[in-house]
C-alpha cells in the first residue's frame, strides 16, 4: 500500500537535519506530492517534521 505525501511549507529557517530529511524523501519542489510505501519508516519521517510535510488523502 502507498501513501501520498505533500511538501507544503518551505525549509527556510528550518534546522539542517529537517532540510536533509525532506530531500532524502525525494522532494524536489515545494507543493510537490510523492507516493511512498506505507510503512513505519515513512510515517516516522512525516511525524518528525509535520510542520513541513503532510499526508494527502
GROMACS elastic network, one bead per residue, 0.5 to 0.9 nm:
[ bonds ]
;  ai    aj funct       b0    kb
    1    36     6  0.86828   500
    1    37     6  0.61019   500
    1    38     6  0.57707   500
    1    39     6  0.86476   500
    2    35     6  0.60987   500
    2    36     6  0.54777   500
    2    38     6  0.50711   500
    2    39     6  0.86644   500
    3    34     6  0.82575   500
    3    35     6  0.55019   500
    3    36     6  0.55954   500
    3    37     6  0.62182   500
    3    38     6  0.55455   500
    3    55     6  0.71469   500
    3    56     6  0.76130   500
    3    57     6  0.79032   500
    4    33     6  0.63747   500
    4    34     6  0.55629   500
    4    36     6  0.65458   500
    4    37     6  0.88868   500
    4    38     6  0.89878   500
    4    54     6  0.85831   500
    4    55     6  0.58452   500
    4    56     6  0.53617   500
    4    57     6  0.70029   500
    5    32     6  0.82991   500
    5    33     6  0.54868   500
    5    34     6  0.54658   500
    5    35     6  0.62940   500
    5    36     6  0.74582   500
    5    46     6  0.82136   500
    5    53     6  0.67275   500
    5    54     6  0.56619   500
    5    56     6  0.57005   500
    5    57     6  0.88260   500
    6    27     6  0.87094   500
    6    30     6  0.83943   500
    6    31     6  0.60784   500
    6    32     6  0.56961   500
    6    34     6  0.65770   500
    6    35     6  0.89965   500
    6    52     6  0.85108   500
    6    53     6  0.56283   500
    6    54     6  0.53675   500
    6    55     6  0.62390   500
    6    56     6  0.65232   500
    7    10     6  0.79973   500
    7    22     6  0.78346   500
    7    27     6  0.72230   500
    7    29     6  0.79213   500
    7    30     6  0.57396   500
    7    31     6  0.50986   500
    7    32     6  0.57615   500
    7    33     6  0.67098   500
    7    34     6  0.86839   500
    7    52     6  0.59702   500
    7    54     6  0.67133   500
    8    30     6  0.60775   500
    8    32     6  0.75852   500
    8    33     6  0.89588   500
    8    51     6  0.84627   500
    8    52     6  0.59342   500
    8    53     6  0.60253   500
    8    54     6  0.72806   500
    9    12     6  0.88826   500
    9    30     6  0.69833   500
    9    31     6  0.75946   500
    9    51     6  0.71158   500
    9    53     6  0.72558   500
   10    13     6  0.83895   500
   10    14     6  0.82524   500
   10    30     6  0.67762   500
   10    52     6  0.68946   500
   11    14     6  0.50455   500
   11    15     6  0.79977   500
   11    16     6  0.87206   500
   11    18     6  0.74904   500
   11    19     6  0.59430   500
   11    22     6  0.84414   500
   11    52     6  0.72195   500
   12    15     6  0.86123   500
   12    19     6  0.85258   500
   13    16     6  0.87202   500
   14    17     6  0.81854   500
   14    18     6  0.63700   500
   14    19     6  0.68172   500
   15    18     6  0.54304   500
   15    19     6  0.66687   500
   15    20     6  0.89513   500
   16    19     6  0.51063   500
   16    20     6  0.62789   500
   16    21     6  0.87153   500
   17    20     6  0.51595   500
   17    21     6  0.62883   500
   17    22     6  0.88464   500
   18    21     6  0.50552   500
   18    22     6  0.63396   500
   18    23     6  0.87856   500
   18    48     6  0.85392   500
   18    49     6  0.69285   500
   18    52     6  0.85707   500
   19    22     6  0.52729   500
   19    23     6  0.64132   500
   19    24     6  0.86846   500
   20    23     6  0.52164   500
   20    24     6  0.60587   500
   20    25     6  0.86474   500
   21    24     6  0.50948   500
   21    25     6  0.62497   500
   21    26     6  0.89647   500
   21    45     6  0.73623   500
   21    49     6  0.85665   500
   22    25     6  0.53232   500
   22    26     6  0.70056   500
   22    27     6  0.61897   500
   22    28     6  0.87260   500
   22    45     6  0.86962   500
   22    49     6  0.87090   500
   22    52     6  0.81687   500
   22    53     6  0.81105   500
   23    26     6  0.53439   500
   23    27     6  0.53461   500
   23    28     6  0.69033   500
   24    27     6  0.73764   500
   25    34     6  0.87777   500
   25    36     6  0.84826   500
   25    42     6  0.84080   500
   25    45     6  0.84277   500
   26    34     6  0.77554   500
   27    30     6  0.77392   500
   27    32     6  0.67616   500
   27    33     6  0.80296   500
   27    34     6  0.74332   500
   28    32     6  0.74163   500
   29    32     6  0.56529   500
   30    33     6  0.88659   500
   33    56     6  0.81831   500
   35    38     6  0.89632   500
   36    39     6  0.86025   500
   36    42     6  0.71602   500
   37    42     6  0.70332   500
   38    41     6  0.83302   500
   38    42     6  0.64823   500
   38    43     6  0.70546   500
   39    42     6  0.55940   500
   39    43     6  0.62776   500
   39    44     6  0.85487   500
   40    43     6  0.51339   500
   40    44     6  0.58778   500
   40    45     6  0.87152   500
   41    44     6  0.50358   500
   41    45     6  0.64529   500
   41    46     6  0.88941   500
   42    45     6  0.53346   500
   42    46     6  0.65177   500
   42    47     6  0.86833   500
   43    46     6  0.52072   500
   43    47     6  0.60842   500
   43    48     6  0.86466   500
   44    48     6  0.61397   500
   44    49     6  0.88692   500
   45    48     6  0.51021   500
   45    49     6  0.65576   500
   45    50     6  0.85137   500
   45    53     6  0.88022   500
   46    49     6  0.54541   500
   46    50     6  0.56335   500
   46    51     6  0.89809   500
   46    52     6  0.83211   500
   46    53     6  0.59409   500
   46    54     6  0.66951   500
   46    55     6  0.77666   500
   47    50     6  0.55257   500
   47    53     6  0.85472   500
   47    54     6  0.88264   500
   48    51     6  0.87037   500
   49    52     6  0.56106   500
   49    53     6  0.62539   500
   49    54     6  0.86992   500
   50    53     6  0.51087   500
   50    54     6  0.60839   500
   51    54     6  0.78643   500
